[in-house]
Amino acid sequence: MISGNEFRRALGNFPTGVTVITAATDSGPVGMACNSMTAVSLDPPLVLVCTAHTSETWPLIRATGRFVVNVMANDQAEMTRRFATKGTDRFAAVGLHPRSHGIGLDGALAWIECTIHDEHRAGDHSIVVGRVHELDAPGQREPLLFFRGAFGSFLPKSIEPQP
């Protein structure tokens, strides 16, 4: 039997990008950090995000039927940490960017605006498939990464072709 700690330790060696999922509710903006996001399909354009069944934020986002995936930049680690922590004012000192399908976070490298296309239970998480309706990539900075339990940044490296 594989323990949760063993699983995290092994998969922690796979660096991922970091996103914050946001939505606009009648009570105001809601959001949560998410490092499980990927493209699913080009036609139609689909992405997926994975959410824990224990999340208190996901049901609020699900109720709206739409969400924005904010791709975080390497200078947004502290902001992202707030979105990953319960009991914090996640939107303190965060500029918001109104989007057609919700709200985006100022400074994000990209906004991916979705409606909920499908949701599947998978163990202790749900796989949420989002239908992409609009997107924008105004950021020119480097991405925020997650590796071995910590945030980090990408160092571009030119790779010369082999002779």
N, C-alpha and C positions, 0 to 999 in steps of 0.2 A: 504494500500500500504506500502510495506517495503522499507525504505530508504537504500541507499548504506551504510551510516554510521552504521545503526542498523545491517545490514547484516554483515559488517566487524567486528563489536563489538562481535556479537554472534559467528561467525565462528573463530574469533581470539582466542577463548578459546580452539580450537583444535590445538595442536602443530603439526608442520610439519617439515620435513627435508628440507634442503635448497640445491638447485642445481644451477649451472651455465651452460647454454647451449652454446656451442661454435661450430664454423665452420671455415673452411679455405676458403677464397674467393680469387679471383684473385688480389684483392686490399689489402689483408692481413687478419689477424684473426678478427673475430667478435664474440661477446658474450653478453649474457643477463642473469640476475638473474631470477630464477624461483622456486617458492615453491609449485607449483602444478605439481607433478610428481608422478606416481605410476605404478606398474606393471599391465598389462592387461591380458596377456596370457603366459603360459609356452610353449605351442606348437601350433603355432610357438611363439618364444619369442617376446613379444610386450610390450612396455611401452607407457605411454601417458604423454604429457606435455600440459599445457594450456598457450596460448599466447594472449595478448590483441590486439585487432584490431588497436589500436593506436601505437603499437610498430613499431619503425623505424628499429629495428634490425631483427625482424623475417622475413621480406621479403628478406633480404640479405641471411639469413640462408636457407630459403625455396628454393631460387634460386640454391643453391648447391645440393639440394636433399639429404643431409646427415648432421648429427650433432653428437656431443658428449655430453652426460649428465655427468657433473662432480659433484659428491656428495661431498659437502663441509665439511671440518673438523672444529671443534670448535675454532681453532686458525685462521680461515680464514674469520672472520666477516668483517674486514676492506676491504679486497679484494672483498668480495661479495657485500658490499655496493657500491663500485665503479661500479660493473656490474649492479647495480640497479639504478644508477644515470645517467641521460642524461648529455651530455656535458663534461664528464670526460674522461681521458685517461684510459680506462678500463684495458689495458694490461701493464700499467706502473709497473715496478718491479715485473712482473709476469713471472715465468719460464714456458715455454711451452714444452709439451711432444708430439711429433708427433705421431699420431695414424693412422691406416689404413683408417678410415672414417672421419678424421679431425684432430683436435688438442685437447689435454687434458691439464689441468692446473696442474702444479707440486704441489704436496702435497694433491691432492684430495684423498678422501677415496676410491673412485671407479670411473672408467670411463666406460660408457655404450655407445658403438658406434652403431649408428643407420642410416638407410635410412628412408626417409619419406614413410610410408606405406599408410596413409590416413590422411585427414584433414576434420573436420566438423565444421561448424559455430554453435556457441551456445551463444546467447546473444551478449555481447560485447567482447567475446573471441572466439578463435578457439581451438578446441581439436585436437591436433596433435598426431597421433599414429605413433610410431617409431618401425620399425622392427630391432631387436637387432642382430647384426652380430658378434660383439666381445665385451668382457668386461674383466675388471681386477679390483681387489680390493686389492691394495698394502698397503693401510693405516691401521694402527692399533690404531689410535687415536679415540677420541670420535667425534660424529657428531655435526655439527652446526644445531641448531633448531631455528624455528621462532614461537613465542608465544606472543599473545596480542600486536602485533606491534613491537616487539623487538627481537633481536637475543639472544640466550641463549645456554646453553649446557646441556647435558644429565648427570645425576648422577646415575650410576648403583646402583641398590638396590637388594640385595639378598632377595628373598621372600621364606620363609619357607612354606612347604606344611602344610595344615591344618590337624589336627589329625582326 
